[in-house]
């Protein structure tokens, strides 16, 4: 793959990230309701304590250039500031606590959706018009159009509240746990099962629909006709010729979606009270916790930009027609 | 030809299937055998372990478990021994002497003495000198309003506090006594950065040993001077913005106690087995407040500044209906700004307004707001009165209240347009910033919102002061007589004198009606009775066990599964008398487990994450290899 291509793509990504950082800052300050005001609903607050809070958070300085410059300098140094809501804690600590739960939940959910979605889509495309195709496609569309929280609440109602097979919420049973690693792992997996299923079900539709149409299109190509003419078996054609080409759009979709893994879906996390970045976003939003919101936004934007970059680079490697 | 990758994927899928199958029998919730854990659910997520930095109910709950106040709140919010076990007031009433319990120890074994009280109180006194604040400032009024001039320790067992005026407030103070040897480098200037990480050292019955984004865990204080409950551990779990998930967890027996479920879920819980669903009087209110600012701003009509106008509208509000329809009955009709929960201070005002559309109409006519041609009343400038009613998005009941009010006010000729606003926007709307021009500010007419008070009525009285404009005032109301009475009641020498001033303040407030108090909301709580018994409310009649004031009810719980209910304690048998060292608990109660810098603690997610990434890499490498077949073909 050309070095030029590589450099161009990386430079583009860096510029995008810089613009995101600035937009990040401006966007959240534009929201009405500064954080010191949110503190106001306690009757013991005086005008003095509010002024002290403003000064401590640097909100009494003019927005541009003082606050913006402070923010840029700090971000470049890796200091994302202190949380307003979790008084005194580093934003990086607040985020670090919650990244893993979200990544595991959505990472695993994506993987399951990819595996089952691509398989279902490939089979539907191959056996187009068959019963699996109709049923599979129909189900995929229905699931794809359902919001996460609807799927989540249904699953919760049936499997946790109805059948008591799984716990209803959270990530671990605290104050319980028999202490052994095996016990902890089982407990964790029991809590993970329903949310992961929700995420996987919600995402499966994307992959199966995409794969199906991609396979159908590929099967209409000239080289497939040629291969048939040469006498190759259907299975061989599918494996060696059709699927590798049909996978190209899927690869791009996978790479892009992985960028969103960090964002988490707020609705799933709230329904299952999963302590990830989604619930943190809601909490921070309500409290107007700018540093945490900026941190989350930055994290999410950077991961999406990086995922896109990787998608571009991989696509460039896979498809020789794209490299210049 | 077989594809190695296909086999690989097939094996992975099979592994998942096996794992899921293995989960089913193991999905029962894992419990430790020997540790009795009390699991409490709340919709607030703890913001800080530092008592001076928390703004939330759950923060107060945690620090009153972890620390003692100088004087604790008893079963009826009466003063009971806390850090001090007895106290006397001097003859001239200007000096209090507190006796610190002999032989008391901090949870790390260090002796707890009067020096710790002096340290804590001086932290507050120094921080609040010259208008400063300590932390968020929520605990400041407890000393400031008590006219404390000095705090000293003549010996390790005695604290002497002198005041410039007689006051009874020193025995109702929410300031926790913190250990000097841990907090010695904390000053008002750097207190905001002091995280107070676990294990948190205190003299209270339970100590925080673990704090994560999802919960906080407390274990027995082995050096506690008093009775502890049957529970060995307390876990308070957070369900931020997810009260229904909390209720689902409660029904599934994953929680023993929940605070603030929604009214609809609460009704379902009333018929659940082994469950007590408790609606108790709350120390707070929900109000409809008007923009009464007289010096400009964005109010749409001058009528809002006229107390006769506001009074007349008060007759167009049917409070019992609101309580029935919106709160499902869980509240009482509102009147003054001091809730009836504060029994010693609440007074029903004269001329109580009732729902009477005809009277409202005639009062509006008499006040000079005649109906126009289309039926809408006009104000004294001839403008049709069209009021905007804003409600914050934090509580869906406010929007429902707004709908009713819109209808009733419409019947008396006042047009109302209701809108739900984001909380942050509304807070900015209501807050006057004197450094900016007034023209663009205070752009609202009416708001529905609420307040929660302290055991002392000062907290709710002061939101109506002139000095609260720009901070806590919703109405920008200003009445010099009210301000003067506030100082008088605060400086009163006796409770009777204080009540006299407060009665006047309540009547003035009720007549002027800058707020119309719609109702006093109930607290809703629910708990299971098959695991723990000995549940007691605070106040004993008509209160609730937890999330009130102090932690006394946690220490009264007994184990419901024991055949013969033993006295409250399975571990620590120390009687409540002062003096006598407390024997450390036997092996049932684990020593507080130190964690590193109070974070998520378990390497488990990391390990699972690594496994997941490994699977991902395997799959990905396989998918991008073009020479091999890329996906299986189910046949």
Interface residues (C-beta under 8 A of the other chain):
Chain A: X31 X32 X33 X34 X37 X38 X39 X40 X41 X42 X43 X44 X45 X46 X47 X48 X49 X50 X52 X53 X56 X82 X85 X86 X87 X88 X89 X93 X94 X96 X97 X98 X100 X101 X103 X104 X107 X108 X111 X112 X114 X115 X118 X119 X122 X123 X126 X156 X160 X161 X164 X165 X166 X167 X168 X169 X170 X171 X172 X173 X174 X175 X176 X177 X178 X179 X181 X183 X184 X185 X186 X187 X188 X189 X190 X193 X235 X238 X239 X240 X243 X244 X247 X251 X270 X271 X272 X273 X275 X279 X280 X282 X283 X286 X288 X314 X317 X318
Chain B: X3 X9 X12 X13 X16 X19 X20 X23 X24 X26 X27 X29 X30 X31 X32 X33 X35 X37 X39 X45 X47 X48 X50 X53 X54 X55 X131 X132 X133 X135 X136 X137 X138 X139 X140 X141 X192 X193 X194 X195 X212 X213 X214 X215 X217 X233 X235 X237 X239 X240 X241 X242 X245 X246 X248 X249 X251 X252 X254 X394 X422 X423 X424 X425 X426 X427 X428 X431 X449 X451 X452 X453 X454 X459 X460 X462 X463 X467 X468 X470 X471 X472 X599 X600 X602 X604 X605 X606 X608 X609 X612 X613 X615 X616 X619 X623 X624 X626 X629 X630 X631 X632 X633 X634
